[in-house]
Amino acid sequence: MANEKVKCLIIGSGPAGYTAAIYASRANISNILIEGLQPGGQLTTTTTIENFPGFPNGIDGTQLMAEMRQQAVNVGADVRPGLVKAIDLSKRPFAATLDGNTTIEADAVIVATGASAKYLGLDDEKKYQGLGVSACATCDGFFYRKRVVAVVGGGDTACEEAHYLSNLARKVYMIVRKDYLRASAAMQKRVMEKENIEILFNTNTEGLYGTEGVEGAHLVKFRGTPQEERYDLPIDGFFLAIGHMPNTAFLNGQLELDAQGYIVTQQPSTRTSIEGVFAAGDVADPDYRQAVAAAGSGCRAALDMERFLNQ
């Protein structure tokens, strides 16, 4: 088993991880960034990004992450593919075990592993990823102006996404498997008052169809009952809003998490419940989940880490 030592270990890529690596490297702090299962994070599953500052004509998500990665490498970050299988945060230096059985010891750790959107588990979700399927209305809603979209879910997140899309799209369907919304009364009122939002209760999605992108959804109403009804709903976009899963399993409960599983930070800093461990990006952000916010928190985590090491 190979052992390495470094001042700072950054776990996870995406805007938070790469930004943290850029700031750490420019502060002359030796760092290793382990990219994880999805180098570049969730942005690599999107197409054109039009709300990241500095790109007036938009930029492809994969290209943006590739350029961020290269910027980190250019200033001296040691960016590596791989996966952190386990980490011991009980003492310093912290020790992380990688998938190739390499152990990296670090005086500080920045966790930037993100959060994965929950999907229904349909093969068509993967088939049409970036071609009409999205898990972020704020990121992709702009592309569906004056078009017809569907939002899956019945909680606060789904209502927020549907309401946001209703200001862009011509028509918004909410596909809700129960006969009621789980959202707060205030959120329910907001969607029910919008004329271009239609709620399809007792409805499940069984598939999607389309030639080059999403053109519609295969739906079933009252599934498994005598009233079962199957039909196709023509739509241009299919938005998942059934929640996110923070990628924290490898931590094995060593850091304080909130009720949803997100890492708790000591606001306004990025410090966690263990001294010397910091969290950035979606893994510690259940509210915003935006690339620019993640990049900003990566900057803050690197600055917090630098101050910690200097002390």
N, C-alpha and C positions, 0 to 999 in steps of 0.2 A: 504493500500500500504506500503510495507516494504522499508525502506531506509537504505542504507549502505554507509560508507565513506571509501575511500582508497586513497593512494598516486597516484597510476597510474592504469588506466583502459586500457587494451589491447583488441582491438576489432578485432576478426578474428584469426584463427589458421594458420596451414600451417607452412612452414619453417620460415617465417618472424615473425609471432606471437609467436610461441614457443621459438624461439631464443631470442626474446625481453624479454619474461618472464624469461628465464634462466638468462640473464644478469641483469635484474632488481632485481631478487630474490637474486642473489649473491652479489649485491650491498646493500642488506638489505633494499630494497624499497618495501613496501607492494604493491602487485598488484593483480588484478583479471583479468583473461583472459576469454572472452566470445567466445566460439568456432564458433558460427554461424551455418548456414544451413548445411555446409559440413565440419564437423570436420576433420582436416588434410589437407583441401584444395584440389586442383586439382590433387595432387600427388596420392591421394587415388583412382583415376580412371585409373592409369597406372599400368603396371605389373612390370617387373624388371627394376630398375634404375642402369645404369652402369657408369654414369658420375658424381656421387656425391662422393667427395673425402672420402677415408677411408674405402671403400668397394670394394676391388679388385675383388671380385667375383660377384659384383652387389648385390642389395637388393630390395625386393618387396616394392613398393611405400607405401602401407598401413602399412607395418611393420616399414619402416623408420619413418613415421609420428607417429606411436604408440610409438616408442622408444624416439623420440624427446619430445613427450608429457610427457612420464614418467620421462624423465630427468628434465623437467621443474617442475613437481610435486615433484621430489626428492629434489630439491634445495629450495622448499618452495613456488612455484607459486600456486595460487588458480585458478585452471583451471575448468571451468564450461561449461556444455552444455547450449545452449540457443541462443537467437537472440536479438540484439539491435534494437528495433523498431524505436527509435528516440533519438536524443541527442541535448541538448541545449549548444551551444558553445559561447553564447553571454556574459557569465561572468564565473569567477572562484569562487568556484569549478564548473567544468563542471558537468552536470547532464544527465545521460543516462537512458532511460526507456527500460526495458527488456520485452520480450514477456509475462512473468508472472506478469507484472505490478510492478516488483521490480524497485526501482530507486537507481542507484549507483552514488555517487558524487565522483569526482576525481580531484586532483590538476593538473594532466597531463593525456593526452590521446595519445595512439599510435594506429593509424588506419592501420590494416593489413588484410583488407577484400578481397584482391585479385581481380582478373578479370576473368570473366567467358567467355569461348570460345563460339562463336556463332555457332549454328548448323543449319542444314537445316530444322529440325523439323520432320525427318523421324523416325518412330518407330524402324527401323533397326539400327539406330545410337546408341540407348540405348542397343539394343539386342547384338550388337557386340562391345560395349565399352570395350576396353582392349583386344579384340579378333580380331583386325584388323582395328578398328576405332581409330584414334588419332587426336588430335588438336595441336600436337607439333612434327615437324619433327626432331628437334635437340634432343628431348628426346627419341624418339622411332625409328628414321630412321635406327639406327644401326642393328635393328632386321630384316631389309629388304634388306640386302646385297645380290646382284645378283638376286633379285626377282622383281616382277612387282607391281608398286603402282600407285595410282591416287591421284592428288591434286585438290581439289575443290576451285575455286576462280580465279580472273583475275587481282588482284591488285598487289602492290609491295610485300606484304607479301606472296601471293601465288607463285609469281615468285621466291622469295628468298627460299621458302620451296622446290619448284620443283628443283631449281638449286642445293640446298644442297643434296636432295635425289638422284639427277642424278649422284652424285659422289659415291653413295653407291649401288643404285638399278640397275638392268639390263635395266629396261624400266620405264619411268615416263610419265603418261598421265596427262595433265591438262584439267580439265572439266570446261569449261567457258560458261556461259549461254548467253552471248552476242556474237556478231560477231567481237569483238575486245578485246584487253587487256587494262585494265585501268592503268596498271603500267607505271612507268616512261620509257622514251625511252631507257635509259641505261639498265634497268632491262629487258625490252622486248628483247633487243639485246642479252643479256646473255642467256636467255632461248631458243631463236630461233637458236642460234649458237650451242646448244648442240644436238648432233646427237641422243641421247637416250631420248629426250623430245619430245613428240608429243602433240600438242594442239588441243583439240576437241571443236571447236567453236559452238555456237548455240545449246549447249547441256545441258540438265538437268538430275540430278540423281533422280530416282523415288523409288529406293530401293536397298537393298544389299541382297546377298544370300550366303549360305555356310552352311555346316553341323556343324562343331565345331568352325569355325571362318570364316572370310570374304574370299570368293572364287571368288566373282565377283560383279559387279554393274549392275542394270537394268537402262539403259539410254534411253532417248528420244531426238532425234534431230529435230529441227524446230517444237517444240511443239505447237499445236494449229493452224498449217498451213497445206495447202494441201500437203506439202512436208514432213509431219511428218513421222518420222522413229524410230521404237523402236528396240533395240537390247541389248544383254548382253555383257558386257566387262569383261573377266576374269582378276582378279587382286588379289594380296595377301594383300594389305594394302590400306586403304582409309583415306586420310588426309584432314581435314577441315582447310581451310586458308581464311576464310571470315571475320576475325576480332575477337576482344575480347570486352567485355563490362565490364568496371571497376565497381565494386560493391560499388557504392557511393550514391545510392538513399536515404538511411537513413539519410544522412548528410543534405538533403534538401537545397542544394546550399550554405551552410555556409562557405565552404572552396573554395579557388580558384582552378578551374579545367582548364585543357587545352582544346583545341578544340575537342579532342577525349573523354573527360570526365575523364582523369586521374588526380589525385591530383598533383598540382604543389608544388614542394619542393624547398627550397632555397639552391641549390647545392653549395658546396658538402655536406651540412648537410641534415638532414631529416625534418627540420623545415617546417611548412606549413604557410599559410597566417595568421593563428591565433597563437599567442604566447601560448606555452604550449601544442600545438597539433602537433604531428609528424606522418609521414606516412612511411610505410615500405612495401616492397614486390611489387607484381604485380599491386597493386592499384595505385602505383606511378611510374610504370615502363613499358612504352609502347614498349620498345626496346628489352630488353634481355629476360625477362620472364623465368628465369632458377632458379631451386631450390637453388643452391649454391649462386646465386646473391641475392635471396630473404632472405636467412639466413644471409648473410652479412649485408644487409640493416636493418634487425631486430636488429642485434648487434649495428649498428650505431644509430638506433632510441633510443635504451635503453640508450646508452652513452649520446646522446644529451639530453634525458629526465632527466638523472641524473644530468647533468651539470645545466640544467634549474632549477631543484628543489633546488640545492645547492646555486644558486644565489638568 
